Amino acid sequence: MLRLWFATALWKRVIAALLLGIVTGFLWGPEAESIKWIGDAFVRAIRMLVVPLVFLSLVAGVASIGDLRRLGAVGWRALLLFVVTGQIAVWLGIALGLIFAPGRGLDTSALNPGPTPVPATTSAVEMILSIIPENPVAVMASGQVLPLIVFAMLVGIGIVMAKEDGQPLARLFDSGAVVMQKVTAIVMELTPFGVFALMAWVAGTLGLDALSALGQLVLLNYVGCLLLIAVVYTSIVRFMAKLPVVAFFRGIVDAVAVAYSTASSNAALPITLRCAQRNLGVSRPTSSFVVSLGATINMDGTAMYLGLATIFGAQIFGVDLSFADYLLISVLATLGSVGAAGIPGTGLIMMALVFGAVGVPLETIAFVAGVDRIMDMMRTATNVTGDSAVTVAVATATGEIDRAEMISADDV
């Protein structure tokens, strides 16, 4: 039995737990709250991972640049496009949440989430000062993520500037990031149990209203990702790379298929590299740098989803967000997606990062954990498409693409 359990793909176990939890909740009713503690334990395990995962992944990601000179013609263009598309993505998620309001009107009073935390009102100057950590250790202990991100990026830049002297530390952080990915994988094995308990609790307490809100969230996640692909990435390919759009998408179809089925940017990385080099004609040095960098820091689908999920959580628990909160969400969702490991399930971990900063109750995770895998598949496919689009745009700008090798539109 145990062998069969682990032989079954995690996403299949999660979907089965989701369905079983819904049925259990409907049959059991409000008494299903008696097993909520199992879901609470799962959420606590997710919160446990936030600080070490973000810190180690960010330092390792920045340090992987290896040489500041690599941030020349290729590097700065890639970074600029990743940042711009990331901001477009998160604001798109915020806009979809505000326009369609998937969580509005849902009565969550029966959930007893406790007092809703109120984000502190700060001026622009105070916000700028707050991102500079006076004591990095205290920042880690208190879970202040934005100054933690700033410190992690500075450490990564320092490692790059130290060159050979910084390599031992770079390897240490890279190993630490890999270890945390393994720890994350262990925690993700708890997902079916947490999803079952949380969905039974939500379904038993709120009934069909909760499922309707969830369905809207899933639909908006797919709409947001498809908009990114159809509008943002297609524009980059057509107007910046000046390549035939149909041929581009045919060239990356293998990478997108692997990304969607595995929900892992890391798993799709070798396929994405092969597609960029063999199907799109991008030179090996440029494709290796940009695609690898994108797999580390470009998570547009995740950024869009974090913006959408935060608005969703604010709506279901009645949290009033100001424009300053939206700005904070945009910064944290973009930087948080940079710190997200390219493995399934890390979107849930990044939620705890963003929710806590703007006062959205972490009980929101109970709503989305069950359907996160379904959405994660589309987000990962979006991320890989973005990596490929930026790669061909940068390669075109630097003359590192062989158009003769690219699949012609006539072959499609």
C-alpha positions in Angstrom: 0.0 0.0 0.0 2.8 2.4 0.9 4.6 1.6 -2.3 1.5 2.3 -4.3 1.0 5.6 -2.5 4.5 6.9 -3.5 4.2 5.4 -6.9 1.2 7.6 -7.6 2.1 11.1 -8.9 1.7 13.8 -6.2 -0.8 15.8 -8.2 -3.1 12.8 -8.6 -3.0 12.2 -4.9 -3.8 15.9 -4.3 -6.8 15.9 -6.7 -8.1 12.7 -5.1 -7.7 14.3 -1.6 -9.5 17.4 -2.9 -12.5 15.4 -4.1 -12.6 13.2 -1.1 -12.3 16.3 1.2 -15.3 17.9 -0.6 -17.4 14.8 -0.3 -16.4 14.4 3.4 -17.2 18.0 4.2 -20.7 17.8 2.6 -21.5 14.6 4.5 -20.0 15.6 7.8 -21.0 19.3 7.9 -19.6 21.8 10.3 -18.3 19.0 12.5 -15.5 18.6 9.9 -13.7 21.4 11.7 -12.5 18.7 14.1 -9.9 17.7 11.6 -8.9 21.2 10.6 -5.8 20.9 12.8 -4.3 18.6 10.2 -4.6 21.4 7.6 -3.3 23.9 10.1 -0.2 21.8 10.6 0.4 21.8 6.8 0.1 25.6 6.7 2.6 25.9 9.6 5.0 23.7 7.7 4.6 26.0 4.7 5.3 29.1 6.8 8.4 27.3 8.2 9.9 27.2 4.7 9.4 30.9 3.7 12.5 32.5 5.2 15.2 29.9 4.5 13.8 29.1 1.0 13.6 32.7 -0.1 17.0 33.7 1.4 19.0 30.8 0.1 17.3 30.7 -3.4 17.8 34.4 -3.9 21.4 34.5 -2.9 22.1 31.4 -5.0 20.2 32.9 -8.0 22.1 36.2 -7.9 25.4 34.5 -7.3 24.8 32.2 -10.3 25.5 35.2 -12.6 29.1 34.4 -11.9 30.6 37.5 -13.4 29.2 41.0 -13.4 30.6 41.4 -17.0 28.0 38.8 -18.0 25.5 41.5 -17.2 26.6 43.4 -20.3 24.8 43.3 -23.6 23.0 40.0 -22.8 22.5 40.3 -19.0 21.0 43.7 -18.6 18.5 43.2 -21.5 17.4 39.9 -20.0 17.0 41.3 -16.5 15.1 44.3 -17.7 12.6 42.2 -19.7 12.2 39.8 -16.8 11.4 42.7 -14.4 9.1 44.5 -16.8 7.1 41.3 -17.7 7.0 40.4 -14.0 5.4 43.8 -13.1 3.0 43.5 -16.0 2.0 40.0 -14.7 1.4 41.0 -11.1 -0.6 44.0 -12.0 -2.6 41.9 -14.4 -3.4 39.5 -11.5 -4.4 42.4 -9.3 -6.6 43.9 -12.1 -8.4 40.5 -12.7 -9.0 40.1 -9.0 -10.4 43.6 -8.6 -12.6 43.5 -11.8 -14.1 40.0 -11.4 -13.9 39.9 -7.6 -14.0 36.0 -7.2 -14.0 36.2 -3.4 -16.6 39.0 -2.9 -19.8 38.0 -1.2 -18.5 34.8 0.3 -19.6 34.7 4.0 -16.6 33.4 5.9 -17.8 34.3 9.4 -18.3 30.7 10.2 -14.6 30.0 9.7 -13.6 32.0 12.7 -10.3 33.1 11.3 -9.6 35.3 14.3 -9.0 39.1 14.1 -8.0 40.3 10.7 -4.6 41.9 10.9 -4.5 45.5 9.8 -1.5 46.5 7.7 0.4 49.3 9.2 -0.1 52.7 7.6 3.3 54.1 6.6 4.6 57.0 4.5 6.7 56.5 1.4 9.8 57.4 3.3 9.1 55.0 6.1 8.4 52.2 3.5 11.8 52.9 1.8 13.6 52.9 5.2 11.8 49.7 6.2 13.3 47.7 3.4 16.9 48.4 4.7 17.5 45.8 7.4 19.2 47.1 10.5 19.7 43.6 11.8 19.5 40.8 9.2 19.2 38.2 11.9 16.2 40.0 13.6 14.6 40.3 10.1 14.8 36.6 9.6 13.5 35.8 13.1 10.5 38.1 12.7 9.8 37.1 9.1 10.1 40.5 7.5 10.4 39.4 4.0 11.1 42.6 2.0 14.3 43.6 3.9 15.2 39.9 3.9 15.0 40.0 0.1 17.1 43.2 -0.1 19.8 41.6 2.2 19.8 38.4 0.2 20.3 40.2 -3.1 23.2 42.3 -1.6 24.8 39.1 -0.4 24.5 37.5 -3.8 26.0 40.6 -5.5 28.8 40.6 -2.9 29.6 37.0 -3.8 29.7 37.9 -7.5 32.1 40.8 -6.8 34.3 38.7 -4.7 35.0 36.5 -7.7 37.1 33.4 -6.9 37.2 34.3 -3.2 33.4 34.2 -3.1 33.1 30.8 -4.9 33.2 28.7 -1.7 30.3 30.7 -0.3 28.5 30.6 -3.6 28.7 26.8 -3.6 27.5 26.8 0.0 24.4 28.8 -0.8 23.8 26.8 -3.9 23.9 23.6 -1.9 21.7 25.2 0.7 19.1 26.1 -2.0 19.1 22.6 -3.3 18.7 21.2 0.2 15.7 23.5 0.8 14.2 22.4 -2.4 14.4 18.8 -1.1 12.9 19.9 2.2 10.1 21.6 0.3 9.5 18.4 -1.6 9.2 16.6 1.7 6.6 19.2 2.9 4.8 18.9 -0.4 4.3 15.2 0.4 2.0 16.4 3.2 -0.2 18.2 0.7 -2.8 15.5 0.2 -3.5 15.3 3.9 -3.6 19.0 4.4 -5.8 19.5 1.3 -8.2 16.8 2.5 -8.6 18.3 6.0 -8.8 21.9 4.7 -11.3 21.1 1.9 -13.5 19.1 4.3 -13.5 22.0 6.7 -14.3 24.6 4.0 -16.9 22.5 2.2 -18.5 21.4 5.5 -18.7 25.0 6.8 -19.4 27.1 3.6 -20.9 24.6 1.2 -21.2 25.3 -2.5 -20.4 29.0 -2.2 -16.7 28.1 -1.5 -16.5 25.8 -4.5 -18.0 28.5 -6.7 -15.4 31.0 -5.5 -12.6 28.4 -6.1 -13.9 27.7 -9.6 -13.7 31.4 -10.4 -10.2 31.7 -9.1 -9.0 28.8 -11.2 -10.7 30.3 -14.3 -9.1 33.7 -13.7 -5.7 32.1 -13.2 -5.9 30.5 -16.6 -7.3 33.7 -18.2 -4.4 35.7 -16.7 -1.8 33.2 -18.0 -3.3 33.0 -21.4 -3.3 36.8 -21.6 0.3 37.0 -20.7 1.1 34.5 -23.5 -1.2 35.9 -26.1 -0.5 39.6 -25.6 2.8 40.1 -23.7 5.0 37.3 -25.0 3.5 37.3 -28.5 4.3 41.1 -28.7 7.9 40.4 -27.6 8.4 37.7 -30.2 6.7 39.7 -33.0 8.0 43.2 -32.4 11.3 42.8 -30.4 12.6 39.5 -31.8 10.9 40.1 -35.2 10.2 36.4 -35.5 7.1 34.5 -36.9 4.9 33.9 -33.9 3.5 30.6 -35.1 6.9 29.2 -35.7 8.1 30.4 -32.3 5.3 28.6 -30.5 5.8 25.5 -32.6 9.5 25.6 -31.7 8.8 25.6 -27.9 5.8 23.2 -27.8 7.9 20.4 -26.3 9.2 22.6 -23.5 5.7 23.9 -22.7 4.2 20.4 -22.7 6.8 19.2 -20.2 6.3 22.4 -18.1 2.6 21.9 -18.0 2.7 18.2 -17.2 5.4 18.4 -14.5 4.6 21.9 -13.0 8.3 22.3 -12.7 10.5 24.9 -14.5 13.6 22.9 -13.4 12.3 19.7 -15.0 11.6 21.6 -18.2 15.0 23.4 -18.3 16.9 20.9 -20.5 14.0 20.7 -23.0 13.7 24.5 -23.0 17.5 24.8 -23.8 17.2 22.3 -26.6 14.2 24.1 -28.1 16.0 27.5 -27.9 19.1 26.2 -29.6 17.8 23.7 -32.1 14.4 25.1 -33.0 14.8 28.8 -32.5 18.4 29.1 -33.6 19.7 30.9 -30.5 23.5 30.6 -29.8 24.5 28.2 -27.1 26.2 30.8 -24.8 23.2 33.2 -25.0 20.5 30.5 -24.6 22.3 28.8 -21.7 22.6 32.1 -19.8 19.2 33.6 -20.4 17.2 30.4 -20.2 19.0 29.3 -17.0 18.6 32.8 -15.5 14.9 32.8 -16.5 14.3 29.4 -14.8 15.8 30.9 -11.6 14.2 34.4 -11.5 11.5 34.6 -14.2 8.2 33.4 -12.7 5.6 35.6 -14.4 2.8 33.1 -14.0 3.6 32.9 -10.3 3.7 36.7 -9.9 0.4 37.0 -11.7 -1.2 34.4 -9.4 0.2 35.9 -6.2 -1.4 39.2 -7.1 -4.7 37.5 -7.9 -4.7 35.3 -4.9 -3.9 38.2 -2.5 -6.9 40.1 -3.8 -9.0 37.0 -3.5 -7.9 36.5 0.1 -8.6 40.2 0.9 -12.1 39.9 -0.6 -13.2 36.7 1.2 -12.0 38.0 4.6 -13.0 41.7 4.1 -9.5 43.2 4.2 -9.4 46.8 2.8 -6.3 47.3 0.7 -5.0 50.7 -0.2 -3.0 51.6 -3.3 0.2 51.5 -1.2 -0.7 47.9 -0.4 -1.1 47.2 -4.1 2.4 48.6 -4.7 3.7 46.4 -1.9 2.0 43.4 -3.4 3.5 44.2 -6.8 7.0 44.4 -5.3 6.7 41.3 -3.1 5.0 39.2 -5.8 7.7 40.0 -8.3 10.6 39.5 -5.9 8.9 36.6 -4.2 8.5 34.8 -7.5 12.2 35.3 -8.0 12.7 33.4 -4.7 10.3 30.7 -5.7 12.1 27.4 -6.5 11.3 25.9 -9.8 9.4 22.9 -8.3 5.7 22.2 -7.8 4.0 23.7 -4.8 6.2 26.7 -4.0 3.4 29.1 -5.0 1.8 28.2 -1.7 4.9 29.1 0.2 5.2 32.5 -1.6 1.6 33.2 -0.6 2.5 33.2 3.0 5.2 35.8 2.2 2.8 38.2 0.4 -0.3 37.7 2.6 1.5 38.4 5.8 2.9 41.7 4.5 -0.5 43.2 3.6 -2.6 41.6 6.4 -4.5 38.9 4.5 -5.2 36.0 6.8 -3.3 32.8 6.0 -6.5 30.9 6.1 -6.8 31.9 2.5 -4.3 29.1 1.8 -7.0 26.7 2.9 -9.1 27.8 0.0 -6.5 27.5 -2.7 -4.3 24.6 -1.6 -6.6 21.9 -3.1 -6.7 23.4 -6.5 -3.2 24.9 -6.5 -1.7 22.1 -8.6 -4.3 22.6 -11.4 -3.3 26.3 -11.5 0.4 25.6 -11.0 0.6 23.6 -14.2 -0.6 26.6 -16.3 1.6 29.0 -14.4 4.7 26.9 -15.1 3.9 26.7 -18.8 3.6 30.5 -18.8 6.9 30.8 -17.1 8.7 28.6 -19.6 7.0 30.5 -22.5 8.3 33.8 -21.0 11.8 32.4 -20.7 11.8 31.5 -24.4 10.3 34.8 -25.5 12.9 36.8 -23.6 15.7 34.5 -24.9 14.9 35.1 -28.6 14.4 38.9 -28.0 17.8 39.2 -26.3 19.4 37.0 -29.0 18.0 39.2 -31.7 19.2 42.4 -30.1 22.7 41.0 -29.7 23.0 39.2 -33.0 23.1 35.8 -31.3 20.4 34.1 -33.3 20.6 32.1 -36.6 17.4 32.7 -38.4 18.3 30.0 -41.0 18.1 27.4 -38.2 14.7 28.5 -36.9 11.6 26.7 -38.0 10.2 28.7 -40.8 6.6 29.7 -40.9 6.2 27.8 -44.1 7.0 24.6 -42.3 4.2 25.0 -39.9 
